[in-house]
Amino acid sequence: MTYVPQRPSDSTPSLEFTEGVERFLGLKGELIRLWPLVTKTASPAWFREWPKIEGEACTLRTWQPLVIPGLLQTRGYARAVLQGQPGITEDQVNEALEARLARQVIFTRSAPPIYSAIIDEVVLSRPIGGPEVMKEQLEHLVKLLSHPCITLQVVPMAAVPTIGLLGGFVIASPLKGGDTIYLDSAADGEVTDREDKVRTVSVRYDAIRSWARPVNETEDAIREKMVTYERP
């Protein structure tokens, strides 16, 4: 007997249902990639267009001075980050968590985007979720370094240019058309393709990257920090 996924009673498909449809149709992530777009409660209104932009990008460049970039987060780390939001409920955490993890399917596509991430060294020292969660997260980063489309670099804490302290951002470049950026902020973030803002952020990215460690030194820095999260 062929398994046919049963549509949930509410109007928003669950991740489990979407995965079932994927298996039934013999797909390899194409449907999962769209799931965050229809999970309306999983993300604020200003963010809902970003997964589509992200999913269609051929290159993604990001700078994150405070946390591991969302596309590189483990389940435990992502949950700890989301739980830190004041007033958030467990159901909201779970919805946002599944939406964030579903976006990571872009790396399993037959033609994944080129992803270049820069993080501040202090991110490796901030024990989000506790030692076990951080150890797992850093182990995950080391594994991702072997992915042919993922580059990760660490900017030494002593060398961070002040321009990098203004906040995190992502630059999405499609195969055709102009770039779009996502900007972090203390309140609502911003998604825009305004040429002046895109140009400013692109210059900022290049300036920050000039301070970053080479990839091989980045791996050494991550491995050294992993030791500090080992149980005594």
ZANUMAR-564148 format. One record per atom (N, C-alpha, C): atom name; y, x, z. Coordinates in steps of 0.001 Angstrom, whole numbers, plus 500000, padded with zeros to 6 digits. Layout:
N
   atomo        y        x        z
      CA        Y        X        Z
...
END
This chain:
232
   atomo        y        x        z
       N   498804   500844   500000
      CA   500000   500000   500000
       C   501254   500885   500000
       N   502201   500551   499164
      CA   503445   501317   499078
       C   504409   500868   500166
       N   504956   501859   500885
      CA   505924   501539   501942
       C   507266   501198   501319
       N   507810   500055   501717
      CA   509133   499635   501271
       C   510038   499557   502495
       N   511083   500369   502566
      CA   511973   500353   503731
       C   512573   498969   503946
       N   512620   498539   505206
      CA   513198   497247   505555
       C   514657   497401   505912
       N   515492   496624   505254
      CA   516937   496669   505479
       C   517251   496173   506878
       N   518027   496927   507675
      CA   518409   496456   508998
       C   519229   495186   508917
       N   519263   494447   510040
      CA   519926   493140   510028
       C   521438   493239   509943
       N   522016   494371   510435
      CA   523472   494459   510370
       C   523892   494947   508995
       N   525189   495045   508763
      CA   525693   495350   507422
       C   525701   496832   507098
       N   525537   497701   508110
      CA   525610   499135   507877
       C   524218   499740   507955
       N   523725   500398   506900
      CA   522388   500983   506939
       C   522324   502148   507922
       N   521224   502234   508678
      CA   521048   503342   509607
       C   520605   504581   508838
       N   520700   505732   509487
      CA   520236   506958   508855
       C   518738   506889   508597
       N   517984   506306   509543
      CA   516536   506176   509375
       C   516202   505341   508142
       N   516916   504227   507960
      CA   516690   503371   506797
       C   517017   504124   505508
       N   518139   504855   505516
      CA   518549   505598   504330
       C   517539   506676   503981
       N   517009   507354   504994
      CA   515978   508362   504752
       C   514720   507732   504159
       N   514389   506514   504654
      CA   513228   505809   504116
       C   513397   505466   502643
       N   514596   505034   502279
      CA   514891   504727   500880
       C   514801   506003   500036
       N   515293   507102   500582
      CA   515209   508396   499890
       C   513759   508707   499539
       N   512872   508580   500526
      CA   511453   508895   500300
       C   510842   507930   499294
       N   511184   506648   499416
      CA   510634   505619   498536
       C   511029   505862   497077
       N   512275   506315   496882
      CA   512776   506536   495530
       C   512505   507950   495017
       N   511962   508789   495887
      CA   511685   510153   495474
       C   512932   510995   495291
       N   513980   510679   496035
      CA   515234   511428   495929
       C   515205   512646   496840
       N   516167   513540   496638
      CA   516227   514784   497409
       C   517622   514999   497979
       N   518086   514015   498703
      CA   519367   514163   499384
       C   520528   513444   498734
       N   520328   512913   497523
      CA   521445   512278   496828
       C   521970   511055   497586
       N   521048   510297   498186
      CA   521458   509081   498893
       C   521978   509403   500290
       N   521331   510347   500953
      CA   521765   510755   502290
       C   523204   511266   502240
       N   523558   511946   501145
      CA   524909   512487   501016
       C   525960   511390   501060
       N   525589   510204   500620
      CA   526541   509096   500582
       C   526563   508287   501872
       N   525580   508522   502744
      CA   525468   507700   503952
       C   526720   507732   504825
       N   527333   508912   505045
      CA   528543   508903   505882
       C   529678   508053   505321
       N   529668   507836   504006
      CA   530743   507074   503389
       C   530701   505598   503760
       N   529497   505112   504105
      CA   529379   503687   504418
       C   529211   503438   505904
       N   529152   504499   506701
      CA   529053   504342   508142
       C   530463   504279   508702
       N   531072   503150   508585
      CA   532507   503025   508857
       C   532888   503338   510296
       N   531969   503073   511240
      CA   532310   503322   512635
       C   532102   504762   513032
       N   531517   505584   512154
      CA   531172   506945   512511
       C   532337   507908   512396
       N   533390   507516   511749
      CA   534515   508427   511575
       C   535802   507624   511433
       N   536951   508231   511795
      CA   538236   507527   511667
       C   538591   507283   510212
       N   539471   506316   509988
      CA   539813   505897   508626
       C   540329   507051   507773
       N   541158   507932   508356
      CA   541753   509007   507567
       C   540707   510022   507086
       N   539538   510048   507750
      CA   538514   511039   507419
       C   537503   510540   506389
       N   537441   509236   506167
      CA   536336   508662   505406
       C   536265   509086   503952
       N   537391   509527   503385
      CA   537350   509996   502003
       C   536844   511438   501910
       N   536872   512171   503042
      CA   536539   513585   502994
       C   535083   513879   502620
       N   534066   513170   503167
      CA   532691   513481   502775
       C   532457   513411   501269
       N   533108   512488   500578
      CA   532960   512396   499127
       C   533586   513613   498451
       N   534773   513997   498907
      CA   535446   515187   498366
       C   534588   516427   498618
       N   534103   516531   499838
      CA   533247   517646   500248
       C   531969   517687   499418
       N   531379   516512   499205
      CA   530128   516435   498462
       C   530262   516773   496994
       N   531453   516609   496431
      CA   531671   516884   495010
       C   532256   518272   494749
       N   532534   519009   495828
      CA   533160   520327   495674
       C   532153   521358   495169
       N   532638   522287   494376
      CA   531786   523408   493953
       C   532001   524618   494859
       N   533162   524663   495536
      CA   533393   525684   496548
       C   534118   525055   497736
       N   533774   525534   498918
      CA   534414   525101   500157
       C   534786   526351   500946
       N   536055   526436   501339
      CA   536524   527564   502147
       C   537119   527006   503436
       N   536728   527579   504563
      CA   537209   527032   505829
       C   537541   528122   506833
       N   538516   527825   507670
      CA   538882   528658   508810
       C   538819   527783   510048
       N   538102   528256   511068
      CA   538000   527512   512307
       C   538210   528458   513490
       N   539335   528325   514194
      CA   539623   529214   515314
       C   539061   528762   516651
       N   538516   527537   516734
      CA   538120   526989   518026
       C   536638   526658   518157
       N   536012   526173   517090
      CA   534602   525774   517159
       C   533875   526210   515887
       N   532542   526156   515936
      CA   531740   526390   514750
       C   532045   525285   513740
       N   532212   525602   512455
      CA   532465   524557   511458
       C   531372   523484   511468
       N   531779   522238   511252
      CA   530848   521114   511326
       C   529619   521261   510456
       N   529764   521786   509256
      CA   528632   521918   508339
       C   527632   522970   508793
       N   528004   523788   509783
      CA   527111   524841   510276
       C   526611   524552   511696
       N   526971   523401   512243
      CA   526614   523090   513620
       C   525178   522597   513754
       N   524535   522973   514862
      CA   523238   522415   515212
       C   523454   521042   515842
       N   522377   520314   515997
      CA   522474   518985   516622
       C   523018   519093   518048
       N   522486   520042   518822
      CA   522913   520180   520212
       C   524373   520562   520332
       N   524817   521482   519502
      CA   526202   521926   519540
       C   527137   520795   519101
       N   526785   520120   518012
      CA   527617   519026   517516
       C   527738   517914   518553
       N   526626   517601   519216
      CA   526671   516554   520240
       C   527610   516958   521373
       N   527539   518212   521804
      CA   528401   518677   522887
       C   529876   518602   522493
       N   530183   518950   521253
      CA   531562   518873   520771
       C   532047   517428   520774
       N   531237   516529   520253
      CA   531638   515122   520144
       C   531759   514460   521508
       N   530894   514834   522445
      CA   530931   514232   523776
       C   532199   514599   524539
       N   532880   515635   524096
      CA   534091   516058   524784
       C   535308   515200   524494
       N   535184   514259   523554
      CA   536327   513408   523239
       C   536535   512359   524339
       N   537730   512271   524890
      CA   537992   511320   525973
       C   537693   509879   525559
       N   536952   509160   526408
      CA   536710   507738   526192
       C   535618   507407   525199
       N   534979   508390   524587
      CA   533965   508097   523578
       C   532690   507589   524246
       N   532039   506598   523644
      CA   530807   506044   524193
       C   529606   506782   523616
       N   528454   506588   524251
      CA   527239   507255   523782
       C   526871   506765   522376
       N   527057   505467   522126
      CA   526770   504937   520792
       C   527682   505576   519749
       N   528941   505743   520090
      CA   529883   506376   519160
       C   529521   507838   518922
       N   529087   508512   519972
      CA   528646   509896   519825
       C   527467   509973   518865
       N   526493   509094   519050
      CA   525303   509105   518206
       C   525647   508820   516746
       N   526538   507859   516509
      CA   526936   507521   515139
       C   527651   508695   514475
       N   528602   509284   515210
      CA   529353   510405   514663
       C   528455   511617   514456
       N   527504   511816   515352
      CA   526575   512938   515242
       C   525729   512831   513984
       N   525142   511661   513747
      CA   524298   511490   512571
       C   525110   511623   511281
       N   526346   511138   511312
      CA   527201   511258   510129
       C   527508   512732   509851
       N   527770   513500   510898
      CA   528073   514928   510718
       C   526871   515682   510182
       N   525700   515431   510759
      CA   524501   516133   510316
       C   524102   515733   508895
       N   524358   514461   508541
      CA   524017   514002   507193
       C   524820   514747   506138
       N   526028   515156   506464
      CA   526863   515889   505511
       C   526265   517250   505163
       N   525448   517794   506050
      CA   524876   519119   505823
       C   523840   519138   504696
       N   523476   517960   504214
      CA   522497   517885   503126
       C   523014   518558   501854
       N   524315   518795   501753
      CA   524850   519436   500548
       C   524236   520817   500327
       N   523758   521460   501401
      CA   523173   522788   501258
       C   521734   522741   500750
       N   521142   521543   500700
      CA   519767   521412   500213
       C   519725   520952   498758
       N   520883   520722   498162
      CA   520917   520285   496768
       C   520453   521393   495844
       N   520073   521025   494635
      CA   519638   522031   493657
       C   520777   522965   493287
       N   522025   522474   493363
      CA   523199   523311   493100
       C   524197   523122   494231
       N   523953   523741   495393
      CA   524866   523578   496527
       C   526199   524256   496278
       N   527236   523852   497000
      CA   528539   524492   496830
       C   528529   525904   497408
       N   529421   526731   496913
      CA   529646   528034   497533
       C   530493   527791   498777
       N   529974   528162   499923
      CA   530625   527852   501194
       C   531017   529151   501895
       N   532315   529332   502116
      CA   532833   530535   502768
       C   533552   530129   504045
       N   533009   530553   505181
      CA   533583   530186   506469
       C   534076   531424   507204
       N   535221   531280   507846
      CA   535773   532316   508705
       C   535986   531684   510076
       N   535517   532356   511124
      CA   535730   531855   512475
       C   536334   532960   513331
       N   537039   532543   514359
      CA   537577   533511   515302
       C   536452   533956   516244
       N   536471   535200   516651
      CA   535429   535746   517512
       C   535299   534977   518821
       N   536388   534401   519299
      CA   536343   533659   520557
       C   535413   532460   520471
       N   535179   531942   519267
      CA   534271   530807   519083
       C   532869   531157   519560
       N   532463   532419   519358
      CA   531137   532849   519774
       C   531010   532939   521294
       N   532139   533077   521974
      CA   532131   533239   523430
       C   532343   531935   524181
       N   532792   530900   523486
      CA   533039   529620   524157
       C   531704   528897   524325
       N   531187   528740   525567
      CA   529826   528216   525790
       C   529735   526701   525680
       N   530025   526165   524536
      CA   529955   524724   524325
       C   528506   524258   524448
       N   528277   523309   525350
      CA   526934   522787   525557
       C   526082   523613   526495
       N   526559   524789   526900
      CA   525783   525636   527799
       C   525037   526736   527069
       N   524429   527673   527820
      CA   523761   528839   527227
       C   522670   528510   526214
       N   521811   527539   526505
      CA   520706   527227   525595
       C   521221   526686   524267
       N   522199   525809   524354
      CA   522781   525241   523127
       C   523451   526336   522309
       N   524183   527231   522974
      CA   524874   528300   522261
       C   523895   529288   521650
       N   522838   529621   522358
      CA   521838   530540   521815
       C   521210   529961   520547
       N   520862   528669   520610
      CA   520295   527999   519441
       C   521290   527981   518285
       N   522574   527729   518609
      CA   523602   527685   517576
       C   523777   529044   516906
       N   523808   530104   517688
      CA   523996   531429   517111
       C   522768   531871   516316
       N   521589   531501   516761
      CA   520376   531774   515985
       C   520442   531062   514641
       N   520962   529849   514667
      CA   521118   529070   513434
       C   522090   529760   512477
       N   523172   530293   513006
      CA   524145   530994   512169
       C   523506   532216   511496
       N   522705   532946   512249
      CA   522038   534124   511684
       C   521125   533713   510530
       N   520398   532609   510700
      CA   519525   532120   509623
       C   520343   531722   508393
       N   521480   531086   508632
      CA   522311   530626   507517
       C   522888   531792   506718
       N   523000   532954   507346
      CA   523540   534120   506640
       C   522663   534542   505463
       N   521397   534128   505490
      CA   520504   534470   504382
       C   520576   533460   503242
       N   521320   532364   503448
      CA   521465   531360   502383
       C   522333   531954   501276
       N   521884   531874   500033
      CA   522622   532511   498938
       C   524014   531937   498682
       N   524281   530741   499198
      CA   525576   530105   498935
       C   526484   530048   500158
       N   526054   530629   501272
      CA   526838   530558   502500
       C   527298   531954   502925
       N   528590   532088   503156
      CA   529165   533325   503683
       C   529890   533007   504978
       N   529629   533806   506002
      CA   530286   533620   507287
       C   530874   534950   507734
       N   532129   534925   508132
      CA   532793   536128   508620
       C   533516   535823   509921
       N   533530   536818   510805
      CA   534191   536684   512098
       C   535439   537554   512122
       N   536529   536969   512586
      CA   537761   537731   512775
       C   537771   538247   514211
       N   537861   539563   514428
      CA   537882   540107   515792
       C   538998   539477   516613
       N   538694   539180   517854
      CA   539659   538505   518715
       C   540962   539289   518844
       N   540847   540606   518866
      CA   542040   541436   519027
       C   542887   541504   517766
       N   542323   541051   516637
      CA   543028   541207   515363
       C   543509   539903   514762
       N   543320   538783   515457
      CA   543675   537485   514871
       C   545163   537432   514555
       N   545517   537245   513297
      CA   546936   537094   512957
       C   547454   535774   513512
       N   548706   535746   513893
      CA   549252   534530   514503
       C   549165   533328   513576
       N   549139   533565   512281
      CA   549044   532442   511336
       C   547738   531688   511524
       N   546704   532379   512034
      CA   545422   531731   512247
       C   545387   530816   513452
       N   546388   530900   514301
      CA   546423   530093   515507
       C   547006   528707   515271
       N   547430   528429   514055
      CA   548067   527152   513753
       C   547071   526006   513607
       N   545767   526330   513515
      CA   544766   525273   513418
       C   543769   525512   512301
       N   542654   524788   512376
      CA   541605   524924   511373
       C   541883   524109   510131
       N   541184   524468   509061
      CA   541342   523732   507802
       C   540152   524010   506890
       N   540025   523169   505867
      CA   539011   523341   504827
       C   539685   523141   503480
       N   539329   523981   502516
      CA   539827   523853   501141
       C   538641   523506   500248
       N   538688   522352   499628
      CA   537616   521905   498733
       C   538070   522038   497283
       N   537289   522762   496494
      CA   537613   522971   495080
       C   536544   522317   494206
       N   536894   521287   493435
      CA   535928   520644   492549
       C   535733   521446   491272
       N   534734   521064   490499
      CA   534496   521740   489229
       C   535663   521521   488278
       N   536235   520327   488326
      CA   537400   520010   487508
       C   538470   519384   488390
       N   539714   519681   488100
      CA   540810   519123   488872
       C   541286   520066   489955
       N   542303   519598   490714
      CA   542917   520428   491736
       C   542183   520403   493059
       N   542569   521313   493939
      CA   541965   521416   495260
       C   542477   520306   496181
       N   541674   520014   497208
      CA   542055   519098   498277
       C   541810   519804   499594
       N   542683   519594   500566
      CA   542523   520253   501851
       C   542358   519243   502976
       N   541642   519677   504000
      CA   541515   518923   505238
       C   542132   519775   506335
       N   543064   519214   507089
      CA   543772   519935   508131
       C   543458   519336   509495
       N   543087   520186   510453
      CA   542877   519730   511821
       C   544214   519520   512513
       N   544228   518614   513488
      CA   545413   518450   514328
       C   544976   517857   515654
       N   545883   517857   516624
      CA   545555   517340   517950
       C   545386   515818   517936
       N   545986   515167   516976
      CA   545856   513709   516869
       C   544988   513410   515651
       N   545558   512747   514645
      CA   544829   512487   513409
       C   544867   513725   512519
       N   543758   513996   511840
      CA   543753   515066   510855
       C   544420   514582   509586
       N   544386   515407   508575
      CA   545028   515042   507312
       C   544192   515522   506145
       N   544031   514677   505155
      CA   543375   515026   503897
       C   544401   514844   502795
       N   544693   515901   502052
      CA   545738   515804   501028
       C   545465   516754   499869
       N   545956   516375   498691
      CA   545882   517255   497523
       C   547277   517649   497044
       N   548280   517466   497908
      CA   549640   517869   497545
       C   549681   519358   497231
       N   550214   519687   496065
      CA   550166   521062   495586
       C   550829   522046   496536
       N   551971   521662   497116
      CA   552663   522600   498009
       C   551848   522901   499259
       N   551200   521874   499827
      CA   550390   522087   501019
       C   549119   522874   500689
       N   548510   522553   499554
      CA   547305   523275   499136
       C   547621   524751   498938
       N   548748   525028   498314
      CA   549150   526414   498060
       C   549380   527157   499374
       N   550062   526518   500306
      CA   550345   527141   501597
       C   549058   527468   502351
       N   548136   526528   502358
      CA   546880   526726   503081
       C   546011   527789   502400
       N   546018   527822   501083
      CA   545247   528834   500359
       C   545750   530243   500671
       N   547067   530399   500722
      CA   547651   531696   501078
       C   547284   532056   502512
       N   547298   531060   503385
      CA   546944   531286   504790
       C   545489   531745   504907
       N   544612   531107   504139
      CA   543194   531481   504166
       C   543008   532941   503748
       N   543647   533326   502664
      CA   543528   534707   502182
       C   544061   535702   503210
       N   545147   535339   503876
      CA   545726   536230   504885
       C   544770   536399   506064
       N   544169   535304   506508
      CA   543232   535376   507633
       C   541989   536171   507244
       N   541497   535931   506033
      CA   540271   536618   505597
       C   540467   538131   505526
       N   541684   538573   505282
      CA   541931   540013   505201
       C   541678   540704   506540
       N   541675   539923   507636
      CA   541418   540469   508969
       C   539951   540369   509370
       N   539133   539679   508581
      CA   537757   539382   508980
       C   536824   540582   508827
       N   535800   540589   509671
      CA   534761   541608   509562
       C   533942   541360   508290
       N   533382   542415   507683
      CA   532447   542213   506568
       C   531240   541408   507050
       N   530476   540842   506120
      CA   529356   539974   506486
       C   528337   540696   507356
       N   528005   541948   507023
      CA   526997   542664   507814
       C   527481   542911   509246
       N   528749   543204   509421
      CA   529289   543397   510769
       C   529377   542068   511516
       N   529580   540992   510779
      CA   529599   539665   511391
       C   528239   539337   511989
       N   527173   539645   511250
      CA   525827   539391   511777
       C   525588   540196   513047
       N   526009   541437   513056
      CA   525858   542264   514256
       C   526604   541657   515437
       N   527821   541156   515182
      CA   528620   540556   516248
       C   527949   539310   516812
       N   527353   538503   515937
      CA   526664   537287   516382
       C   525434   537644   517207
       N   524661   538610   516735
      CA   523455   539023   517465
       C   523802   539610   518832
       N   524870   540363   518911
      CA   525292   540923   520191
       C   525675   539812   521168
       N   526344   538800   520652
      CA   526759   537693   521519
       C   525567   536843   521942
       N   524538   536743   521095
      CA   523342   535971   521433
       C   522705   536480   522709
       N   522738   537786   522898
      CA   522111   538396   524077
       C   522727   537866   525358
       N   524014   537563   525336
      CA   524704   537094   526548
       C   524260   535691   526953
       N   523627   534978   526035
      CA   523154   533632   526343
       C   521663   533596   526682
       N   521039   534759   526728
      CA   519635   534827   527135
       C   519534   534541   528620
       N   518446   533867   529022
      CA   518217   533624   530435
       C   517881   534943   531135
       N   518384   535163   532356
      CA   518098   536404   533077
       C   516628   536500   533475
END
